[in-house]
Amino acid sequence: MHLYIALVLGFLTIRNGVVLGEVPVPQNVTLSSMNTQYILIWDWDQNNTGSPATFTAEYIAKFKLARKKSPPWVSVCNGTTATFCDFTGSDLLYLGMYVFRVQASVDGLASEWVQKDFCPHKDAVLGPPSRVELAPAGNLLDVCISPPLTSTQGSMSDLLALYYRIEYWSQWDDPQGLKREVLNTSSTLVTLPGLDAWSWYCVTVQARYDYYNKASRYIAPMCMQTEGDTPHWQIFLYFLIALVVCFLLVLLLCYTGFRCYKVLKNTFYPSNQLPYHIQEYLSDSPSSDLPCLLTPDSELCCDRLSVCPEVVLLEVHVPPPVTESEQDGGRHIRQGSGDSGMYSTEGGSAQQHCCSSAGSEPIGRDQEVDSWQMAEKVQMEEIGKTPVDGVVDEGVGDLFGHC
């Protein structure tokens, strides 16, 4: 009989090869939940066992637990060393009722299960609005509210009949926000009434659900200045400034376009053209813009060119009539200056030789003397004088010795 009792007790204490009742249970099992995020949290003192512990967390729908003797528990965290387990991805119904449990295991020994009932619709905390925006509407303010979001980025307004509490105050009259105006609305777009123009107001919003008295925390205050009717002088000033700016822009565009036109014109159509006698050597024809290309076999033919110095013409003065005595004395003087005349003749012949064309034969000295003597006689006959003894004046000889 005693042996039978011992076997029954041993069977009751052994489940799935793990000894129960010799390991302390997790403490302070709570559930942290907001909207549709569910996290089971517990405390564990490792000093009680001296060895590291692992934990197993499971859940089951409450109606299954009441109907069946051995209900199928769903394990979410198995053999974890953390002191929490996230049930968010378990697809729990927001209006359902569930039972969570957790167990500790140390060195093959397991503790008792610790259970926690949970109803998301009742127990989950409501989160604040996901987004709030302010926009001026004349001397009023528009408040745009986005509802809280679920774990799958859905709207909590699809699960609950939410409404919002808006509190606002003037930043100048009540900087601490002690005297706040309250506005409850179920709309996500609200216009705050009774505001002053060109004044600063601060706004904070809270999401609420009255069935289970759920209320989210308030968002951080947001401040914005209201607007008002624009004065006529300000409208005229804005118009004048815009007109001046447009005029300056048009003037700048015209000047820039003119400068670009001048640069392009001077680049592609320069005003300075090459002379005509140079252009005819650069192109096949004067009207052609294509350059004349020289081949290596082409010959460059040029005429010989002689350069003569500029000839200075001497003035011829008619001498006064001379007497016979002066003629005798002059004949002697001119004979003595024959060498000088010959020198001038040589100079004239040199000039004549310079002016001759290239390749002609040089004129002899005697021929040169005869030439300028004949020329002197003709000249003297024209002026009414006759050369004396065939001797011509040195100046006259120089006169006819040019090219």
C-alpha positions in Angstrom: 0.0 0.0 0.0 2.7 2.5 0.9 4.6 1.5 -2.3 1.5 2.3 -4.4 1.1 5.7 -2.8 4.8 6.5 -3.5 4.5 5.5 -7.1 1.4 7.7 -7.6 3.2 10.7 -6.0 6.2 10.1 -8.2 4.0 10.0 -11.3 2.4 13.3 -10.3 5.7 15.0 -9.8 7.3 13.8 -13.1 6.0 15.4 -16.3 7.8 14.9 -19.5 11.0 13.8 -17.8 11.3 16.9 -15.7 11.1 16.9 -12.0 8.7 19.6 -10.6 8.4 21.4 -7.4 12.1 21.8 -6.6 12.8 25.1 -8.4 11.3 28.4 -7.3 8.7 29.9 -9.6 9.2 33.3 -11.5 8.1 36.3 -9.5 6.1 39.4 -10.4 4.6 38.1 -13.6 3.0 41.0 -15.4 1.9 41.9 -18.9 3.1 45.1 -20.6 0.7 45.8 -23.5 0.0 48.9 -25.6 -2.5 48.8 -28.5 -1.7 45.4 -30.0 1.8 44.8 -28.6 1.9 42.2 -25.8 5.0 41.4 -23.7 5.0 39.0 -20.7 7.6 40.1 -18.1 8.7 38.4 -14.9 11.5 38.6 -12.3 14.1 35.9 -11.4 16.7 35.9 -8.7 19.6 33.6 -9.8 21.1 33.6 -6.3 18.3 31.3 -5.2 19.5 28.5 -7.4 23.2 29.3 -8.1 22.9 28.1 -11.7 21.5 29.8 -14.8 17.8 29.2 -15.5 15.9 28.9 -18.7 12.2 29.8 -19.2 9.3 28.6 -21.2 6.2 30.8 -21.9 3.0 29.6 -23.5 -0.6 30.8 -24.1 -4.0 29.4 -24.8 -7.5 30.7 -25.5 -9.5 30.8 -22.3 -12.5 29.0 -23.7 -10.3 26.0 -24.7 -9.0 25.8 -21.2 -12.5 25.4 -19.8 -13.7 22.8 -22.3 -10.8 20.3 -22.4 -9.0 18.4 -19.7 -5.6 18.5 -21.6 -5.8 21.7 -23.7 -3.2 22.4 -26.4 -1.0 25.1 -25.1 0.9 27.2 -27.7 4.6 27.7 -26.9 6.0 31.1 -27.8 9.4 31.2 -25.9 11.0 27.8 -25.2 14.3 27.6 -23.3 15.1 31.3 -23.4 17.3 33.0 -20.8 15.6 36.3 -21.0 13.1 37.4 -18.4 10.4 38.4 -20.9 8.5 36.9 -23.9 7.0 38.9 -26.7 3.5 37.6 -27.8 2.9 40.4 -30.3 3.3 38.1 -33.4 1.0 35.4 -32.1 -2.1 36.9 -33.9 -4.1 37.3 -30.8 -7.6 38.6 -31.2 -8.1 42.1 -29.7 -11.5 41.1 -28.3 -10.5 37.7 -27.2 -9.5 36.3 -23.7 -6.3 34.4 -23.2 -4.2 32.7 -20.4 -0.4 33.1 -20.4 1.9 31.0 -18.3 5.7 30.8 -17.6 7.9 28.2 -16.1 11.6 28.2 -14.9 14.0 25.3 -15.4 17.4 24.8 -13.7 19.7 21.8 -14.2 16.8 19.6 -15.5 14.5 20.6 -12.7 11.4 22.7 -13.5 9.3 25.0 -11.4 5.5 25.2 -11.2 3.7 27.2 -13.9 2.7 30.7 -13.2 -0.5 31.8 -15.1 -1.8 35.2 -16.1 -5.2 36.0 -17.5 -5.2 38.6 -20.2 -7.9 40.4 -22.3 -6.4 42.9 -24.8 -9.7 44.8 -25.2 -9.8 45.5 -21.5 -6.2 45.2 -20.3 -4.1 46.7 -23.1 -3.1 50.3 -22.7 -4.3 52.8 -25.4 -1.4 54.6 -27.1 -1.4 58.3 -28.0 -2.2 59.6 -31.5 0.5 58.6 -33.9 0.7 62.1 -35.5 -0.7 65.6 -34.9 -0.3 68.6 -37.3 -1.2 72.2 -36.9 -2.0 74.6 -39.7 -3.1 78.3 -39.6 -6.5 79.0 -40.9 -6.7 82.9 -40.9 -7.0 83.8 -37.2 -7.8 80.2 -36.2 -5.8 76.9 -36.1 -6.6 73.6 -37.8 -5.6 70.4 -35.9 -5.1 67.2 -38.0 -5.0 64.0 -35.8 -3.8 60.6 -36.9 -5.1 57.7 -34.7 -2.9 55.3 -32.8 -1.4 52.5 -34.8 -1.4 48.7 -34.2 1.7 46.5 -34.4 0.9 45.9 -38.1 0.6 49.7 -38.8 -3.1 49.6 -38.8 -5.5 52.1 -37.2 -6.7 51.5 -33.7 -9.9 53.3 -34.6 -10.8 50.1 -36.5 -10.8 48.2 -33.2 -12.2 50.8 -30.8 -14.6 53.7 -30.9 -12.0 56.4 -30.2 -12.4 60.1 -29.6 -9.8 62.8 -28.8 -9.4 65.4 -26.2 -7.7 68.6 -27.3 -6.3 71.1 -24.8 -5.0 74.5 -26.0 -3.9 77.7 -24.4 -2.4 81.1 -25.3 1.4 81.2 -24.9 1.4 84.9 -24.2 -1.5 85.0 -21.7 -0.9 81.6 -20.1 2.7 80.5 -20.7 2.5 77.7 -18.1 -0.7 76.3 -19.5 -2.6 76.5 -16.3 -5.9 77.8 -17.8 -6.5 75.4 -20.7 -9.4 75.2 -23.1 -10.7 71.7 -23.6 -12.3 70.3 -26.8 -13.6 66.7 -27.2 -14.1 65.5 -30.7 -14.3 62.2 -32.6 -13.1 63.9 -35.9 -9.5 63.8 -37.0 -9.7 67.4 -38.4 -10.7 70.1 -36.0 -10.6 73.9 -36.1 -10.0 75.5 -32.8 -12.5 78.4 -32.1 -12.1 81.7 -30.3 -8.5 82.4 -31.1 -6.9 85.9 -31.6 -5.2 86.9 -34.7 -1.4 87.0 -34.8 -1.1 85.2 -31.4 0.8 82.1 -30.4 -1.2 79.0 -29.1 0.0 75.7 -27.8 -2.0 72.4 -28.4 -1.8 68.9 -26.9 -4.0 65.9 -27.8 -5.0 62.7 -26.0 -6.8 59.6 -27.4 -9.6 58.2 -25.3 -12.0 55.1 -25.1 -14.7 55.4 -22.5 -16.0 51.8 -22.3 -13.1 50.7 -20.2 -12.1 54.2 -19.3 -9.0 54.0 -21.5 -7.0 57.2 -22.0 -3.6 57.6 -23.6 -0.9 60.0 -22.5 -0.9 63.5 -24.0 1.5 64.2 -26.8 4.2 66.9 -26.3 2.7 70.4 -26.7 2.9 71.9 -30.2 2.8 75.7 -30.7 2.0 77.9 -33.7 1.0 81.5 -34.5 -2.3 82.4 -35.9 -2.7 84.7 -38.9 -5.1 87.4 -39.9 -6.2 89.7 -42.7 -3.3 91.2 -44.6 -3.2 95.1 -44.6 -3.6 96.9 -47.9 -0.3 98.7 -47.6 1.5 95.3 -47.1 -0.2 93.9 -50.2 0.9 97.0 -52.2 4.5 96.7 -50.8 4.7 93.0 -51.8 3.4 93.9 -55.3 5.9 96.7 -55.7 8.8 94.5 -54.6 7.7 91.7 -57.0 7.5 94.2 -59.9 11.0 95.5 -59.2 12.4 92.1 -59.0 10.8 91.0 -62.3 12.1 94.2 -64.0 15.6 93.5 -62.8 15.4 89.9 -64.0 14.2 90.9 -67.4 16.9 93.6 -67.7 19.6 91.1 -66.7 18.3 88.5 -69.2 18.3 91.1 -72.0 21.9 92.3 -71.1 23.1 88.7 -70.9 21.5 87.8 -74.3 23.1 90.9 -76.0 26.5 90.1 -74.6 26.3 86.5 -75.8 25.1 87.7 -79.2 28.1 90.1 -79.5 30.6 87.4 -78.5 29.2 84.9 -80.9 29.1 87.4 -83.7 32.7 88.6 -83.1 33.8 84.9 -82.9 32.2 83.6 -86.1 31.9 86.8 -88.1 34.8 89.1 -87.2 34.7 92.7 -88.4 38.4 92.8 -89.4 38.9 91.0 -92.7 42.1 90.1 -94.5 43.1 92.3 -97.4 41.9 91.3 -100.9 45.4 90.7 -102.3 46.1 88.3 -99.3 42.7 86.5 -99.6 43.3 85.7 -103.3 46.5 83.7 -102.3 44.6 81.9 -99.5 41.8 80.6 -101.7 41.3 79.3 -105.2 39.0 82.2 -106.1 38.3 85.5 -104.3 34.7 84.5 -103.6 35.7 81.1 -102.1 36.0 80.6 -98.4 38.1 77.5 -98.7 41.9 77.9 -98.4 44.2 77.1 -101.3 46.1 74.0 -100.4 49.7 73.8 -101.7 51.0 70.4 -102.6 54.7 69.4 -102.2 55.0 69.3 -106.1 53.7 72.8 -106.6 56.2 75.5 -107.6 56.2 79.0 -106.2 57.0 81.4 -109.2 58.0 84.9 -108.4 59.4 87.7 -110.6 62.7 89.3 -109.8 62.3 92.7 -108.1 64.8 95.5 -108.0 64.6 98.3 -105.4 65.9 101.8 -106.3 66.5 104.5 -103.8 64.4 107.6 -104.0 65.7 110.3 -106.4 65.9 113.8 -105.2 65.2 116.3 -107.9 67.4 119.4 -107.9 66.2 122.8 -108.8 67.8 124.5 -111.9 68.4 128.2 -111.6 69.0 130.2 -114.8 72.3 132.1 -114.3 72.5 135.8 -115.3 74.2 136.9 -118.6 77.9 136.9 -118.4 80.4 139.1 -120.2 83.3 138.0 -122.4 85.8 138.4 -119.5 83.6 136.3 -117.3 83.3 133.7 -120.0 87.1 133.5 -120.3 87.5 133.2 -116.5 84.6 130.8 -116.3 86.0 128.6 -119.1 89.1 128.2 -117.1 87.2 127.4 -113.9 85.0 124.9 -115.7 87.9 123.2 -117.3 89.5 122.9 -113.9 86.3 121.4 -112.5 86.1 118.7 -115.2 86.9 116.1 -112.7 84.0 117.2 -110.5 81.6 116.9 -113.5 82.9 113.5 -114.3 82.3 112.5 -110.6 78.7 113.6 -110.9 78.4 111.8 -114.1 79.5 108.7 -112.5 76.9 109.1 -109.8 74.2 109.6 -112.5 75.4 106.5 -114.4 75.2 104.5 -111.2 71.6 105.6 -110.7 70.8 104.8 -114.3 72.4 101.4 -113.9 70.3 100.8 -110.7 67.1 101.6 -112.5 67.8 99.3 -115.4 66.0 96.1 -115.5 67.6 92.9 -114.2 69.5 91.0 -116.8 70.3 94.2 -119.1 73.9 95.1 -120.1 75.6 98.0 -118.3 76.1 101.3 -120.2 79.7 102.4 -120.9 81.2 105.5 -119.3 81.7 107.2 -122.6 78.1 106.6 -123.7 77.0 108.0 -120.4 79.0 111.2 -120.9 77.6 111.7 -124.4 74.1 111.1 -123.2 74.1 113.7 -120.5 76.0 116.2 -122.7 73.3 115.9 -125.3 70.7 116.3 -122.7 72.4 119.4 -121.4 72.6 121.0 -124.8 68.9 120.5 -125.3 68.2 121.9 -122.0 70.4 124.9 -122.6 68.8 125.5 -125.9 65.4 125.6 -124.2 66.6 128.2 -121.7 68.5 130.2 -124.3 72.0 129.3 -123.3 74.7 127.4 -125.2 77.2 125.2 -123.4 80.7 126.6 -123.4 83.5 124.3 -124.9 81.4 121.3 -124.5 81.7 121.6 -120.7 78.4 121.4 -118.8 77.6 122.6 -115.4 78.0 120.1 -112.6 74.6 120.7 -111.2 72.9 120.2 -114.6 74.8 116.9 -115.0 73.5 115.8 -111.7 70.0 116.7 -112.6 69.9 114.5 -115.7 71.7 111.6 -114.1 68.6 110.1 -112.4 66.6 107.1 -113.2 
